[in-house]
Amino acid sequence: MKNFKRKLFSILLVFTCLVSAMFMNGSTEVVKANLSDNLYPIMGSSSVTINQMINYYEKHAKYPADYQRSDAPTIYHFCKIYMEECDAEGVKTEVAFAQAMNETGFLRYGGDVHRDQYNFAGIGATGGGNPGNRFSSVREGVRAQVQHLKAYASTQRIRNPKVDPRYDYVYSKDKPKAPYVQWLGIQENPYHQGWAAASRYGYTLVDRYIAEMLGISTFSTWYNGLNYAAVYEPGYYKIHNPDASRAFGGNSDSLIRHFINNGMSEGRQANASFDVKAYMNRYVDLRNAFGDDLKSYYMHYINSGKKENRNALDCPTRQGGGVTKYAGKDYSAVYNYEYYIQNNPDVKNAFKDDDIAVLKHFINNGMKEGRKASPNFDLVSYKNANADLRVAFQNDKQKYYLHYISYGRREGRKTTGVTTLLNPVTKYEGKDYSAVYNYDYYISHNPDVAKAFPNDDVSVLKHFINYGMSEGRQASESFDLASYKNAYRDLRNAFGNDKKKYYMHYINNGKSEGRKATGVTSLQDGVTTLDGVDYSLIYNYDYYVSQNPDVAKAFPNDDEAVLRHFVNNGMKEGRASSESFNLSVYKENNEDLRAAFGDDDAQYYMHYLRFGHNENRKCV
């Protein structure tokens, strides 16, 4: 009876795989036929997975390289954002994603809208060269599209903060204008209020895009944007791993996730062409790279080994000698197996002749402990000789070894015989502070710092970066914060009282622009812009403080605080703020404004700023 059950289970597995294969071959046409006969709702639970979206997209296009610097650096992140935003609003993900692919040509764009606008559905693009709306990020652009779809499809209000600039034009609390994808086309919409004027716009989304997307097989060799087909086939994995099949075989993601998270680390075979043990045994270069990390062998074969025509079968015994590489990194510049065990007898006693274990000890412990592992590299000498590395790594010993491996050896840096510290640093984490900082000047003018960090150039520089700039401490003869702030209105506009930003601006821009950084004792050209609004039509710093001595007394030499007083209090109090704007005159000569604003003085200032000046209304 038990044998019969086992045979029956195997037959059912094979049958399931055959049915799955048949579905994969004709699935798009089947889905298309089903969808064409029914209106497809925009709202509801999503019918696709992130993996299906990724597979669908990569079937048609390559993810744009310029998005790697965005909040969606990969197609996985892009699809995940769509899934999250649609789930938040109850919009079907396949609808929004299909529309984006249609509108953008699978992110190739090419029309009035450009890729850097993050506008995935042509929102606001009305033709004739009008590029439409621009959004600050991928997520904001996706959110705007999803909110716009919901405005058409539902009477429910959006849940996330509104970013769709046209939401209120479309939304109706009484009846949705286009609850179905097919109704997004104006010509097919019974209310003639759809998204786009193109003939059969919504039907195209369903028949060409959604149908194909839903037709992508749910059993896939893809996971999180990576194709595992070189080492994994779902049907083979089910048949040869019945425990995994019983537990996870009903869902593609669950099955492949088991293989990735467990099967590879356990050395399970998942297709007929890759045996991880044979692959590990045959290639010493891979053992150098990966040691006993079985999962890395699978990943190497996926990424490189198959293309290199490496043999992953029929090698029962291990080939090769001792290793100097681990996890793809060559440590021979700082490590020699024989030297290490000779100079570290405790390591030799612990691991005997296990060269992989000895190398792992050096990597995981020896470098952190500063152990000498080669006659050609002395940690103390390397640290003393290289100020830039002291800035970058401080007391993290391991990083000095790794730097020499990756860069220092090629750069010819000295690694032995340096017994004293050389060249106090002015750089930290890749940034050069020499325009505003000198080590000797800083410790001579800040004795508390010199006392706290004696002979420690890195810690002194870190103090300046983390505290000194924020406290306004002078660290160089050539840069005085007070002078730099007094001299430049644009910087006061931008930075206010954030002292550190003035130092950083001078480093990044001011010095190269030839800006003056010493000898300016009084404030020049008071600011007129606050929180992105320019008040210069109704406000002048010098005039305001001269006409309002209480303000001048309250905020001496602080033009931002004075402007903030005007914005928050002065307008409400009707204070004189500019020779070119008189509140009383503006009131007296504009009856319509008196009717609209009454005694709300601030409204008159703001009206002139926004409209009155352009309308040539009398104000003086």
C-alpha positions as semicolon CSV with decimal commas, in nm:
position;residue;x (nm);y (nm);z (nm)
1;M;0,000;0,000;0,000
2;K;0,283;0,242;0,087
3;N;0,460;0,171;-0,244
4;F;0,133;0,232;-0,430
5;K;0,091;0,573;-0,258
6;R;0,448;0,673;-0,346
7;K;0,396;0,580;-0,711
8;L;0,064;0,762;-0,720
9;F;0,226;1,077;-0,573
10;S;0,504;1,067;-0,838
11;I;0,248;1,026;-1,118
12;L;0,048;1,325;-0,989
13;L;0,364;1,537;-0,973
14;V;0,455;1,457;-1,333
15;F;0,097;1,525;-1,444
16;T;0,098;1,861;-1,262
17;C;0,423;1,963;-1,435
18;L;0,281;1,866;-1,778
19;V;-0,035;2,065;-1,717
20;S;0,173;2,364;-1,602
21;A;0,382;2,345;-1,919
22;M;0,067;2,333;-2,134
23;F;-0,070;2,638;-1,955
24;M;0,254;2,831;-2,006
25;N;0,246;2,776;-2,384
26;G;-0,105;2,912;-2,448
27;S;-0,185;3,108;-2,136
28;T;-0,185;3,457;-2,283
29;E;-0,444;3,370;-2,549
30;V;-0,664;3,195;-2,293
31;V;-0,650;3,492;-2,055
32;K;-0,710;3,736;-2,341
33;A;-1,018;3,545;-2,453
34;N;-1,159;3,545;-2,100
35;L;-1,088;3,914;-2,040
36;S;-1,225;4,031;-2,375
37;D;-1,569;3,901;-2,283
38;N;-1,589;4,092;-1,953
39;L;-1,543;4,440;-1,819
40;Y;-1,227;4,446;-1,606
41;P;-1,260;4,636;-1,273
42;I;-0,991;4,886;-1,182
43;M;-1,052;4,846;-0,809
44;G;-0,996;4,523;-0,620
45;S;-0,728;4,279;-0,516
46;S;-0,428;4,249;-0,747
47;S;-0,405;3,942;-0,968
48;V;-0,033;3,955;-1,042
49;T;0,278;3,903;-0,835
50;I;0,592;4,113;-0,838
51;N;0,773;3,827;-1,011
52;Q;0,518;3,821;-1,291
53;M;0,554;4,196;-1,336
54;I;0,933;4,167;-1,351
55;N;0,917;3,879;-1,599
56;Y;0,664;4,067;-1,809
57;Y;0,872;4,384;-1,816
58;E;1,203;4,213;-1,891
59;K;1,038;4,027;-2,176
60;H;0,989;4,365;-2,345
61;A;1,265;4,599;-2,231
62;K;1,578;4,656;-2,027
63;Y;1,538;4,863;-1,713
64;P;1,674;5,217;-1,772
65;A;2,020;5,276;-1,630
66;D;1,941;5,634;-1,529
67;Y;1,680;5,506;-1,280
68;Q;1,957;5,338;-1,080
69;R;2,001;5,672;-0,900
70;S;1,629;5,698;-0,822
71;D;1,424;5,555;-0,537
72;A;1,362;5,255;-0,766
73;P;1,718;5,150;-0,861
74;T;1,608;4,814;-1,007
75;I;1,302;4,674;-1,182
76;Y;1,229;4,484;-0,861
77;H;1,204;4,806;-0,662
78;F;0,999;4,966;-0,938
79;C;0,745;4,683;-0,938
80;K;0,741;4,670;-0,559
81;I;0,649;5,040;-0,544
82;Y;0,361;4,974;-0,783
83;M;0,239;4,685;-0,570
84;E;0,261;4,890;-0,248
85;E;0,090;5,199;-0,386
86;C;-0,189;5,000;-0,552
87;D;-0,247;4,790;-0,240
88;A;-0,269;5,109;-0,033
89;E;-0,551;5,246;-0,250
90;G;-0,722;4,921;-0,343
91;V;-0,634;4,956;-0,712
92;K;-0,547;4,642;-0,909
93;T;-0,172;4,647;-0,963
94;E;-0,193;4,492;-1,306
95;V;-0,414;4,780;-1,424
96;A;-0,176;5,057;-1,315
97;F;0,132;4,871;-1,432
98;A;-0,021;4,786;-1,772
99;Q;-0,122;5,149;-1,820
100;A;0,229;5,267;-1,734
101;M;0,383;5,027;-1,982
102;N;0,141;5,146;-2,250
103;E;0,189;5,515;-2,180
104;T;0,569;5,502;-2,152
105;G;0,654;5,231;-2,404
106;F;0,797;5,016;-2,125
107;L;0,983;5,321;-1,982
108;R;1,141;5,409;-2,316
109;Y;0,920;5,720;-2,346
110;G;0,991;5,919;-2,664
111;G;0,692;6,159;-2,673
112;D;0,617;6,485;-2,495
113;V;0,672;6,329;-2,152
114;H;1,030;6,248;-2,050
115;R;1,159;5,975;-1,824
116;D;1,307;6,212;-1,564
117;Q;0,957;6,354;-1,497
118;Y;0,857;6,027;-1,324
119;N;0,520;6,072;-1,493
120;F;0,413;5,720;-1,582
121;A;0,066;5,787;-1,721
122;G;0,093;6,117;-1,907
123;I;-0,083;6,313;-1,634
124;G;-0,127;6,671;-1,755
125;A;0,024;6,596;-2,097
126;T;-0,241;6,733;-2,332
127;G;-0,044;6,716;-2,658
128;G;0,123;6,979;-2,872
129;G;0,453;6,947;-2,691
130;N;0,307;6,988;-2,340
131;P;0,516;6,753;-2,120
132;G;0,259;6,737;-1,840
133;N;0,333;6,714;-1,473
134;R;0,667;6,641;-1,309
135;F;0,705;6,438;-0,990
136;S;0,993;6,427;-0,744
137;S;1,043;6,052;-0,732
138;V;0,930;5,722;-0,880
139;R;0,705;5,664;-0,581
140;E;0,540;6,004;-0,610
141;G;0,482;5,950;-0,983
142;V;0,333;5,605;-0,924
143;R;0,122;5,740;-0,640
144;A;-0,014;6,018;-0,863
145;Q;-0,110;5,766;-1,132
146;V;-0,275;5,529;-0,883
147;Q;-0,467;5,816;-0,722
148;H;-0,582;5,934;-1,065
149;L;-0,705;5,583;-1,150
150;K;-0,889;5,566;-0,819
151;A;-1,048;5,905;-0,886
152;Y;-1,198;5,757;-1,203
153;A;-1,288;5,418;-1,059
154;S;-1,415;5,473;-0,705
155;T;-1,619;5,704;-0,486
156;Q;-1,386;5,628;-0,196
157;R;-1,136;5,898;-0,106
158;I;-0,764;5,829;-0,141
159;R;-0,577;5,709;0,167
160;N;-0,230;5,847;0,101
161;P;-0,153;6,221;0,091
162;K;-0,274;6,363;-0,240
163;V;-0,005;6,411;-0,503
164;D;-0,218;6,381;-0,817
165;P;-0,260;6,743;-0,935
166;R;-0,574;6,654;-1,131
167;Y;-0,744;6,438;-0,872
168;D;-1,015;6,692;-0,786
169;Y;-1,101;6,739;-1,153
170;V;-1,187;6,371;-1,188
171;Y;-1,315;6,249;-0,851
172;S;-1,689;6,229;-0,789
173;K;-1,839;6,129;-0,457
174;D;-2,165;6,028;-0,624
175;K;-2,068;5,786;-0,898
176;P;-1,734;5,662;-1,039
177;K;-1,675;5,781;-1,395
178;A;-1,479;5,476;-1,511
179;P;-1,493;5,177;-1,274
180;Y;-1,369;4,946;-1,553
181;V;-1,048;4,951;-1,752
182;Q;-1,239;4,944;-2,080
183;W;-1,417;5,266;-1,978
184;L;-1,089;5,457;-1,948
185;G;-1,123;5,529;-2,319
186;I;-1,343;5,834;-2,369
187;Q;-1,500;5,686;-2,681
188;E;-1,604;5,371;-2,499
189;N;-1,703;5,539;-2,172
190;P;-2,083;5,564;-2,138
191;Y;-2,038;5,903;-1,967
192;H;-1,773;6,018;-2,221
193;Q;-1,546;6,100;-1,927
194;G;-1,257;5,856;-1,963
195;W;-0,881;5,896;-1,929
196;A;-0,774;5,905;-2,295
197;A;-0,929;5,994;-2,629
198;A;-0,761;5,717;-2,830
199;S;-0,998;5,460;-2,976
200;R;-1,029;5,145;-2,763
201;Y;-0,775;5,280;-2,516
202;G;-0,901;5,069;-2,225
203;Y;-0,956;4,759;-2,440
204;T;-0,595;4,784;-2,554
205;L;-0,479;4,785;-2,192
206;V;-0,680;4,472;-2,122
207;D;-0,620;4,277;-2,442
208;R;-0,257;4,366;-2,512
209;Y;-0,105;4,431;-2,171
210;I;-0,306;4,285;-1,885
211;A;-0,383;3,964;-2,074
212;E;-0,017;3,902;-2,148
213;M;0,087;3,989;-1,794
214;L;-0,168;3,755;-1,637
215;G;-0,065;3,488;-1,887
216;I;0,287;3,474;-1,749
217;S;0,327;3,141;-1,572
218;T;0,292;3,149;-1,197
219;F;0,565;2,887;-1,172
220;S;0,879;3,070;-1,258
221;T;1,253;3,036;-1,239
222;W;1,274;3,405;-1,147
223;Y;1,286;3,550;-0,798
224;N;1,356;3,909;-0,697
225;G;1,477;3,990;-1,047
226;L;1,720;3,701;-1,087
227;N;1,671;3,401;-1,318
228;Y;1,769;3,073;-1,149
229;A;1,703;2,852;-1,455
230;A;2,067;2,740;-1,477
231;V;2,034;2,555;-1,146
232;Y;1,659;2,528;-1,090
233;E;1,357;2,381;-1,266
234;P;1,031;2,376;-1,067
235;G;0,910;2,035;-1,186
236;Y;1,248;1,865;-1,122
237;Y;1,271;2,022;-0,778
238;K;0,926;1,896;-0,688
239;I;0,995;1,539;-0,804
240;H;1,339;1,506;-0,641
241;N;1,250;1,693;-0,322
242;P;0,905;1,561;-0,222
243;D;0,926;1,717;0,124
244;A;0,964;2,063;-0,034
245;S;0,690;1,981;-0,286
246;R;0,443;1,880;-0,015
247;A;0,516;2,191;0,192
248;F;0,564;2,456;-0,078
249;G;0,469;2,307;-0,416
250;G;0,137;2,488;-0,447
251;N;0,293;2,829;-0,500
252;S;0,578;2,936;-0,731
253;D;0,728;3,193;-0,495
254;S;0,711;2,957;-0,197
255;L;0,881;2,677;-0,386
256;I;1,166;2,881;-0,531
257;R;1,206;3,066;-0,202
258;H;1,259;2,732;-0,029
259;F;1,523;2,644;-0,287
260;I;1,701;2,981;-0,246
261;N;1,678;3,004;0,133
262;N;1,723;2,638;0,217
263;G;1,786;2,416;-0,080
264;M;2,106;2,581;-0,200
265;S;2,260;2,598;0,148
266;E;2,166;2,231;0,195
267;G;2,318;2,134;-0,142
268;R;1,990;2,011;-0,294
269;Q;1,987;1,931;-0,666
270;A;1,716;2,126;-0,848
271;N;1,775;2,036;-1,212
272;A;1,948;1,765;-1,412
273;S;2,247;1,975;-1,520
274;F;2,388;2,105;-1,190
275;D;2,529;1,911;-0,895
276;V;2,679;2,152;-0,643
277;K;2,911;1,895;-0,484
278;A;3,062;1,802;-0,819
279;Y;3,101;2,169;-0,908
280;M;3,278;2,245;-0,580
281;N;3,508;1,943;-0,608
282;R;3,614;2,009;-0,966
283;Y;3,722;2,375;-0,942
284;V;3,990;2,494;-0,699
285;D;3,941;2,855;-0,809
286;L;3,584;2,833;-0,685
287;R;3,691;2,683;-0,355
288;N;3,936;2,972;-0,327
289;A;3,649;3,207;-0,381
290;F;3,366;3,044;-0,186
291;G;3,512;2,795;0,060
292;D;3,228;2,592;0,209
293;D;2,954;2,841;0,118
294;L;2,747;2,610;-0,101
295;K;2,502;2,879;-0,206
296;S;2,780;3,079;-0,369
297;Y;2,857;2,791;-0,603
298;Y;2,502;2,793;-0,732
299;M;2,518;3,169;-0,778
300;H;2,853;3,146;-0,956
301;Y;2,715;2,895;-1,203
302;I;2,413;3,117;-1,266
303;N;2,620;3,430;-1,317
304;S;2,934;3,290;-1,480
305;G;2,990;2,915;-1,479
306;K;2,730;2,815;-1,735
307;K;2,851;3,082;-1,978
308;E;3,208;2,956;-1,923
309;N;3,092;2,602;-2,011
310;R;3,205;2,469;-1,673
311;N;3,117;2,110;-1,595
312;A;2,884;2,079;-1,296
313;L;2,845;1,699;-1,298
314;D;3,037;1,377;-1,225
315;C;3,326;1,483;-0,999
316;P;3,311;1,284;-0,670
317;T;3,655;1,387;-0,530
318;R;3,808;1,726;-0,450
319;Q;4,078;1,864;-0,680
320;G;4,351;2,125;-0,609
321;G;4,566;2,253;-0,319
322;G;4,565;2,516;-0,043
323;V;4,371;2,841;-0,087
324;T;4,448;3,213;-0,054
325;K;4,108;3,331;-0,174
326;Y;3,773;3,336;-0,002
327;A;3,432;3,463;-0,116
328;G;3,583;3,594;-0,438
329;K;3,859;3,798;-0,272
330;D;4,232;3,733;-0,309
331;Y;4,418;3,790;0,020
332;S;4,765;3,695;-0,106
333;A;4,889;4,058;-0,087
334;V;4,858;4,047;0,295
335;Y;4,836;3,675;0,366
336;N;5,055;3,367;0,328
337;Y;4,928;3,040;0,468
338;E;5,266;2,906;0,584
339;Y;5,375;3,242;0,733
340;Y;5,046;3,279;0,919
341;I;5,052;2,942;1,091
342;Q;5,423;2,982;1,175
343;N;5,369;3,321;1,339
344;N;5,037;3,228;1,500
345;P;5,079;2,884;1,661
346;D;4,739;2,909;1,830
347;V;4,576;2,916;1,485
348;K;4,777;2,615;1,370
349;N;4,682;2,422;1,683
350;A;4,316;2,508;1,637
351;F;4,277;2,420;1,266
352;K;4,563;2,178;1,192
353;D;4,597;2,150;0,812
354;D;4,259;2,290;0,717
355;D;4,370;2,573;0,488
356;I;4,018;2,705;0,431
357;A;3,955;2,727;0,805
358;V;4,293;2,901;0,860
359;L;4,218;3,158;0,593
360;K;3,870;3,214;0,739
361;H;4,030;3,274;1,079
362;F;4,256;3,541;0,930
363;I;3,961;3,706;0,756
364;N;3,720;3,692;1,050
365;N;3,967;3,739;1,339
366;G;4,327;3,792;1,237
367;M;4,281;4,121;1,051
368;K;4,060;4,266;1,326
369;E;4,328;4,167;1,580
370;G;4,609;4,313;1,368
371;R;4,792;3,982;1,327
372;K;5,088;3,966;1,093
373;A;5,020;3,726;0,809
374;S;5,287;3,817;0,553
375;P;5,645;3,948;0,562
376;N;5,536;4,210;0,307
377;F;5,266;4,383;0,512
378;D;5,291;4,546;0,857
379;L;4,968;4,707;0,977
380;V;5,134;4,966;1,205
381;S;5,364;5,090;0,928
382;Y;5,078;5,112;0,677
383;K;4,865;5,315;0,917
384;N;5,147;5,554;1,014
385;A;5,246;5,618;0,653
386;N;4,905;5,704;0,509
387;A;4,709;5,997;0,649
388;D;4,422;5,950;0,404
389;L;4,367;5,599;0,536
390;R;4,373;5,714;0,897
391;V;4,091;5,953;0,806
392;A;3,895;5,683;0,631
393;F;3,948;5,389;0,867
394;Q;4,067;5,530;1,203
395;N;4,114;5,227;1,430
396;D;3,930;4,972;1,216
397;K;4,232;4,747;1,157
398;Q;4,064;4,519;0,908
399;K;4,003;4,801;0,662
400;Y;4,376;4,875;0,628
401;Y;4,442;4,518;0,513
402;L;4,149;4,533;0,272
403;H;4,257;4,869;0,134
404;Y;4,605;4,741;0,060
405;I;4,460;4,439;-0,118
406;S;4,225;4,646;-0,331
407;Y;4,427;4,963;-0,391
408;G;4,744;5,015;-0,188
409;R;4,957;4,750;-0,350
410;R;4,874;4,876;-0,697
411;E;4,945;5,234;-0,583
412;G;5,287;5,135;-0,448
413;R;5,212;5,241;-0,090
414;K;5,472;5,170;0,179
415;T;5,385;4,887;0,417
416;T;5,698;4,833;0,632
417;G;5,948;5,035;0,831
418;V;5,736;5,345;0,920
419;T;5,748;5,394;1,297
420;T;5,599;5,746;1,338
421;L;5,276;5,915;1,225
422;L;5,312;6,126;0,908
423;N;5,112;6,426;0,772
424;P;4,819;6,545;0,992
425;V;4,500;6,495;0,797
426;T;4,259;6,742;0,639
427;K;4,038;6,484;0,465
428;Y;3,767;6,264;0,610
429;E;3,536;6,019;0,435
430;G;3,655;6,143;0,099
431;K;3,598;6,513;0,177
432;D;3,881;6,769;0,187
433;Y;3,828;7,033;0,458
434;S;4,155;7,221;0,398
435;A;3,972;7,529;0,265
436;V;3,830;7,592;0,615
437;Y;4,053;7,380;0,840
438;N;4,416;7,357;0,945
439;Y;4,514;7,111;1,216
440;D;4,777;7,331;1,381
441;Y;4,557;7,643;1,372
442;Y;4,260;7,455;1,517
443;I;4,438;7,306;1,817
444;S;4,624;7,633;1,888
445;H;4,298;7,834;1,891
446;N;4,091;7,565;2,060
447;P;4,296;7,435;2,354
448;D;4,004;7,228;2,487
449;V;4,016;7,022;2,166
450;A;4,394;6,984;2,182
451;K;4,363;6,865;2,541
452;A;4,086;6,616;2,460
453;F;4,265;6,457;2,160
454;P;4,641;6,485;2,207
455;N;4,839;6,385;1,894
456;D;4,526;6,238;1,735
457;D;4,482;6,414;1,402
458;V;4,181;6,211;1,297
459;S;3,986;6,272;1,617
460;V;4,066;6,645;1,605
461;L;3,935;6,669;1,250
462;K;3,627;6,468;1,345
463;H;3,563;6,710;1,632
464;F;3,575;7,000;1,388
465;I;3,337;6,822;1,150
466;N;3,090;6,700;1,413
467;Y;3,103;6,995;1,656
468;G;3,337;7,275;1,557
469;M;3,150;7,388;1,247
470;S;2,811;7,372;1,422
471;E;2,958;7,579;1,706
472;G;3,112;7,832;1,464
473;R;3,472;7,766;1,572
474;Q;3,744;7,917;1,357
475;A;3,983;7,656;1,221
476;S;4,179;7,847;0,959
477;E;4,322;8,191;0,899
478;S;4,149;8,204;0,563
479;F;3,790;8,140;0,675
480;D;3,587;8,337;0,930
481;L;3,224;8,226;0,961
482;A;3,090;8,565;1,072
483;S;3,252;8,739;0,775
484;Y;3,126;8,483;0,526
485;K;2,771;8,503;0,662
486;N;2,769;8,884;0,674
487;A;2,894;8,915;0,318
488;Y;2,641;8,704;0,132
489;R;2,266;8,744;0,132
490;D;2,212;8,439;-0,092
491;L;2,379;8,219;0,168
492;R;2,180;8,366;0,453
493;N;1,867;8,305;0,245
494;A;1,968;7,946;0,193
495;F;2,121;7,851;0,530
496;G;1,980;8,090;0,793
497;N;2,156;8,015;1,122
498;D;2,280;7,670;1,024
499;K;2,649;7,748;1,078
500;K;2,784;7,424;0,938
501;K;2,632;7,485;0,597
502;Y;2,838;7,802;0,549
503;Y;3,161;7,608;0,598
504;M;3,043;7,336;0,360
505;H;2,935;7,589;0,098
506;Y;3,275;7,753;0,103
507;I;3,443;7,413;0,063
508;N;3,216;7,303;-0,219
509;N;3,156;7,631;-0,403
510;G;3,258;7,951;-0,232
511;K;3,633;7,917;-0,257
512;S;3,621;7,832;-0,628
513;E;3,382;8,126;-0,682
514;G;3,631;8,362;-0,519
515;R;3,396;8,460;-0,237
516;K;3,529;8,671;0,048
517;A;3,561;8,484;0,378
518;T;3,740;8,732;0,608
519;G;3,715;9,098;0,714
520;V;3,338;9,159;0,672
521;T;3,217;9,300;1,002
522;S;2,862;9,414;0,916
523;L;2,567;9,249;0,749
524;Q;2,529;9,316;0,375
525;D;2,207;9,323;0,165
526;G;1,931;9,184;0,393
527;V;1,737;8,882;0,272
528;T;1,392;8,908;0,111
529;T;1,316;8,539;0,054
530;L;1,170;8,308;0,318
531;D;1,053;7,951;0,278
532;G;1,078;7,983;-0,098
533;V;0,872;8,306;-0,122
534;D;1,031;8,633;-0,240
535;Y;0,882;8,931;-0,049
536;S;1,096;9,199;-0,217
537;L;0,794;9,371;-0,375
538;I;0,661;9,456;-0,029
539;Y;0,965;9,433;0,197
540;N;1,313;9,582;0,237
541;Y;1,532;9,483;0,531
542;D;1,698;9,823;0,587
543;Y;1,367;10,008;0,555
544;Y;1,189;9,769;0,792
545;V;1,442;9,793;1,074
546;S;1,467;10,171;1,033
547;Q;1,087;10,207;1,058
548;N;1,046;9,947;1,331
549;P;1,316;10,000;1,595
550;D;1,156;9,743;1,828
551;V;1,219;9,478;1,565
552;A;1,576;9,595;1,508
553;K;1,638;9,574;1,881
554;A;1,483;9,229;1,911
555;F;1,680;9,079;1,621
556;P;2,010;9,266;1,584
557;N;2,195;9,181;1,259
558;D;1,967;8,883;1,196
559;D;1,803;8,954;0,863
560;E;1,625;8,618;0,844
561;A;1,464;8,666;1,187
562;V;1,361;9,018;1,090
563;L;1,201;8,892;0,768
564;R;1,027;8,615;0,959
565;H;0,890;8,876;1,199
566;F;0,751;9,070;0,905
567;V;0,589;8,760;0,754
568;N;0,445;8,626;1,081
569;N;0,363;8,954;1,257
570;G;0,443;9,266;1,061
571;M;0,191;9,213;0,782
572;K;-0,087;9,135;1,030
573;E;0,004;9,453;1,221
574;G;0,021;9,664;0,905
575;R;0,382;9,771;0,961
576;A;0,569;9,983;0,709
577;S;0,813;9,757;0,528
578;S;0,907;9,915;0,194
579;E;0,916;10,251;0,021
580;S;0,745;10,088;-0,276
581;F;0,439;9,959;-0,087
582;N;0,206;10,154;0,140
583;L;-0,074;9,954;0,300
584;S;-0,306;10,252;0,350
585;V;-0,273;10,363;-0,011
586;Y;-0,337;10,009;-0,135
587;K;-0,651;9,984;0,079
588;E;-0,785;10,323;-0,017
589;N;-0,741;10,268;-0,392
590;N;-0,885;9,917;-0,418
591;E;-1,246;9,897;-0,312
592;D;-1,277;9,536;-0,426
593;L;-0,997;9,436;-0,189
594;R;-1,158;9,619;0,102
595;A;-1,476;9,425;0,033
596;A;-1,284;9,098;0,019
597;F;-1,033;9,143;0,303
598;G;-1,183;9,397;0,540
599;D;-0,937;9,460;0,822
600;D;-0,721;9,154;0,752
601;D;-0,405;9,354;0,671
602;A;-0,189;9,055;0,583
603;Q;-0,419;8,971;0,294
604;Y;-0,347;9,309;0,128
605;Y;0,029;9,252;0,137
606;M;-0,005;8,903;-0,006
607;H;-0,254;9,012;-0,273
608;Y;-0,015;9,276;-0,399
609;L;0,271;9,027;-0,394
610;R;0,078;8,765;-0,590
611;F;-0,150;8,973;-0,812
612;G;-0,158;9,345;-0,748
613;H;0,190;9,422;-0,879
614;N;0,119;9,245;-1,208
615;E;-0,219;9,423;-1,227
616;N;-0,045;9,763;-1,182
617;R;-0,260;9,846;-0,880
618;K;-0,174;10,163;-0,699
619;C;0,013;10,109;-0,373
620;V;0,214;10,430;-0,312
